[in-house]
């Protein structure tokens, strides 16, 4: 056995040494091979040689690992187990020690193995508590975005928007549940939607709560209203979305609640009766309404209100995976027939050919000054010229198309008519925007142009506006300011996080601001009216050059001077595995790849390492902000991707074709075998950089963190791993081990006035409460399916509830489900 291990390590180690990597594996492998042969021959020298290997391995591991526990595991586990076996057989060797000595030595080594294993369960490993969390201040950093809609200034007991409010703070004033009593939480009610998928599942839903009702959507956009106190169903509306429309994931992150202003509802659909109602984008558009599709224009005669004069005064608005906007009565679930074509609008008008799954709304639209603004996901990785990423603004009551802003034609916003088509392949916005009705601005985290990993065919307009934060004027549909977070992005670094609006403290007083986290891990703060950078700003730094398109790469990229979640660059010593064998495999892959640091350019002649990967940093779960303490909570991923550009002829032989040409949807992670048709290369992304034989990640843990940041300074207050190994392990085995390894995570958190952070997100299928002051978990509960969604908090009948939608996620490989679960403290026996 020792010889076989030595042969494997020695042969792999020789190749690693040729590639310029560590010589340890070659030297140790050769010595183990010799030791094994001698042991087979019954020579005690074999044990002596193995003792040299063991001591040398220990010293080498100490040199490479220091006090990093996770680094010790693959360096020492197999060597230590073999040392125990060698010690047991030494008494049988010629001139070997006594049986008592051999057993004693084996016992000491076994004790070392037990202690090493027990250290894995040490609590709070990786916790860094750097500064005290600020106390609750007299003055809040909450900001004023207007008060026309419940989402602008929600009632304390409500959760009125995807991020709770129009500012997307994800902060609840509820304080009934505290660190002292959170351990008493129990399931108050559970509801099952019935919408369960076995393919591309992952609803990512955060419900709303207004008044007595909870509103949510399912994976296939079924709209549901529940009683907030009991979870009983009030109504449901099914827009009949086909599974063929599912893009990468069947996600419906949330819905939008809107109340028709009294002035407007009392005068029918005449926008002029309400000074805050939107007007047509310009006279030209009004004159050409008769040429445009009926579902995107105001009818020539006022629409008939659905059912009666009181219907649809409050509306639930949702986008669908097949590219429609739906409006239903919040009280009954019946379609609002005065909106578009009997309650729906097709956003795909003037987009040209749109195969199933290519244009999908999977995030909640936003309403700013009665303009309903929506972006959409354009299916990644299929073609260079899929449908446009055009952003559209509609009259929220009638569905009239007011403007259409396309990053491919950024100086225009008048809607196209007839057979005109918006620019194909232009940047889209798949995630959730934020809006400020006081300023009349909507803030768009814009994604990349189509074909994420090839840039030579992009236009100057795309290069300027892609992968940016853009402030759009809702009156004109034109940009007011923008900031690009990645120049000529070929890493899929499109911003996924919803921005958060706050009043940012400066030396000159508070400034209306916008906080924007990115996949790269950078966190930017802007004056949201002007786009001026705050909090120390940002700087352009030189980044690696070369790659498959050397003339296309930007010499510099932006880096925040305020705060970053980005970790130090990885090197060969950071490669990991369960054993030295898979760690050796990862070290070889590291040496085979191009890695020059952050923004390493894609290469055609060899794989390249992308770190951070495309899942963040921060992604669609975004951040939560406690405006009273001035603390930001950010959960984030810490994983690289291992990518390959695949030549077109090779991709063709592999059968990598766009989705609509496939005989069946092949599934898989985003970028894994994507064709990128109409470019020279397909792309193959190994998301998380996993070992194909075990499914384990090549980088050492942790893979996911959660951090508290001082909002004023950007300084880290505490940081800790997020997620245990209980539902993770090699070959897909759910280990059940409660080890704080820090897992990949998707979804965000909510902060409460009770001093708690609630979050699921991790791949351990737990929802947990974290004490905001210490960063320690003070409560957790297992979920029946993956919790890849943002929780929400509200009060009903004087009782505080914490709600999570647990549907799992195919990309995160967590179990599929259809659960809506509400937790609360036990009812008081007041009667």
QUIURSUL-V381759 format. One line per field, one symbol per residue. ss: DSSP state (a for helix, b for strand, c for the rest). phi: phi as a letter, one per 20 degrees, with the letter a starting at -180 (. if undefined). psi: psi as a letter, one per 40 degrees, with the letter a starting at -180 (. if undefined). A space follows every 50 residues. Layout:
ss->???
phi->???
psi->???
This chain:
ss->caaaaaaaaaaaaaaaaacccccaaaaaaaaaaaaaaaaaccbaaaaaaa aaaaaaaaaaaaaaacccaaaaaaaaaaaaaaaaaaaaaaaacbccccaa aaaaaaaaaaaaaaaaaaaccccccccbbccccccccccccccccccccc ccccccccbcccccccccccbbcccccccccaaacbbbbbbbcccccccc cccccccbbbccbbbbbcccccbbbbbcccccbbbbbcccccaaaccccc cccccbbbbccaaaacccccaaacccccccccaaaaacaaaccaaacccc cccccccccccccbbbbbbccccbbbbbbcccccbccccbcccbbbcccc ccccccccbbcccccbbbccbbbbccbbccccbcccccccbbbbbccccc bbbbbcaaaccccccccccccccccccccccccbbbccccbbbbbbcccc cccccccccaaaaaaccbbbbbbccccbbbbbbbcccccccccccccccb bbbbbbccbbbbbbbbbccccbbbbbbcccccbccccbbbbbcccccccc cccccbbbbbccbbcccccccaaabccccaaaaaaaaaaaaacbcccccc cccccccbbbccbccbccccccbbbbccccbbbbbbbcccbbbbbbbaaa aaacccccaaaccccccccccbbbccbcccbbbbbbcccbccccccbcbc cccbbbbbbbcccccbbbbbbccccccccaaaccccccccccccbcccbb bbcccbbbbccbcccbbbbbbcccccbbbbbbcccccccccbbbbbccbb bbbbbbccbccccbccccbbbbbbccccccc
phi->.ffffffffffffffffffnefegffffffffffffffffemefffffff fffffffffffffedldfgfffgffcffffffffffffeffeefmfffgf ffffffffffffffffffffegfmfnfcdebffgffefdeefdddobfcg ffbffgedcebgemcfflflddffcfecgfdffegbfebccdfnddddbl fqfledfdccmecdcbcdgdmfecdcffedmffeabcdfmefffefefce dcfrdcdbdfggfffecmdefffcfeffdggafffffdgfeegffccfgf dgfeffmbfeflfdcddbecfemcddccffecnfgefeeldlnbcefegm dmfcggneccedcffcdclmdedcdaedgfmebfcfgfegecddffeenf febbddffbfecbfffclefcfffmfgdceeeecccffemcdddeeeeff mgdbdfefegfffedflbecedfffdmdfdbbceebelfccleffdeffd dbeefcfdofcgccdcecffofcdccffednffdmnmbbedfcgdnnfcg fefffccfcfdebbefeggebffefcrfcfffffgffffgffeebdogmg fgceebfcedbfffeolecfflcdcefeemcddcebecbedddcedggff fffemecggfeffbfemnffnemeflgmcfceccdefnldffednfefef fedbcccdcfffdnffebbbfcodefdcrflmfefmeeefemegbcoccc dcffncddbdmfeelcdcddffednefdabbfdfbgdeaefbcbcblmde cdccedcmbffeldffabedcddbfgffeec
psi->ddddddddddddddddddeeaiedddddddddddddddddeehddddddd dddddddddddddddbehdddddededdddddddddddeddeihfiiidd ddddddddddddddddddddehifhehhgdiihiihidhieiiheifdid ddgiideigeidfdidefdfhhehedhiddedeeiihdihihdeghiehf igdfhhiihhbeihhiiadffhhhhihddeeihdiihheghiddehbdig igdiihhhhhiddddefbfhdeeheeiiiididddddedeeiidefihid ihihihcadeifdhihhiiieefihhhihdddeiigeehbgfeihheehf eahgihedhhheihiihhfehhhiaihhhiedidgaiifhhihihdddeh hdihhheegeeiehiiibeihihheiiihdahiiihddefihhhghaiii gdfhedeiidddddeifihhhhheddeiidiihhehhfhfeffhheihih hihhhideaihhihhhiideeihihihedeehhafeaiihiiiiiaadgd eehhdiiihiediiehiiiiadeeiiidiedddddddddddeihheahfh ihideiiihhhiaeeiahaedaiihheddfhhhhiiigiiihihhhiddd dddefhiideeidiheaiihegfhdfieieiihhhghegihdddeiidii iieiiiihhhdddeihdiiiihhiedeiiifehhdehfhgdgiiihiaii iieefihhicdieefihihhhdddeiheiiiiieiifgihiihiihfehh ihhhhheahddefiiiafhhhhiiiihige.
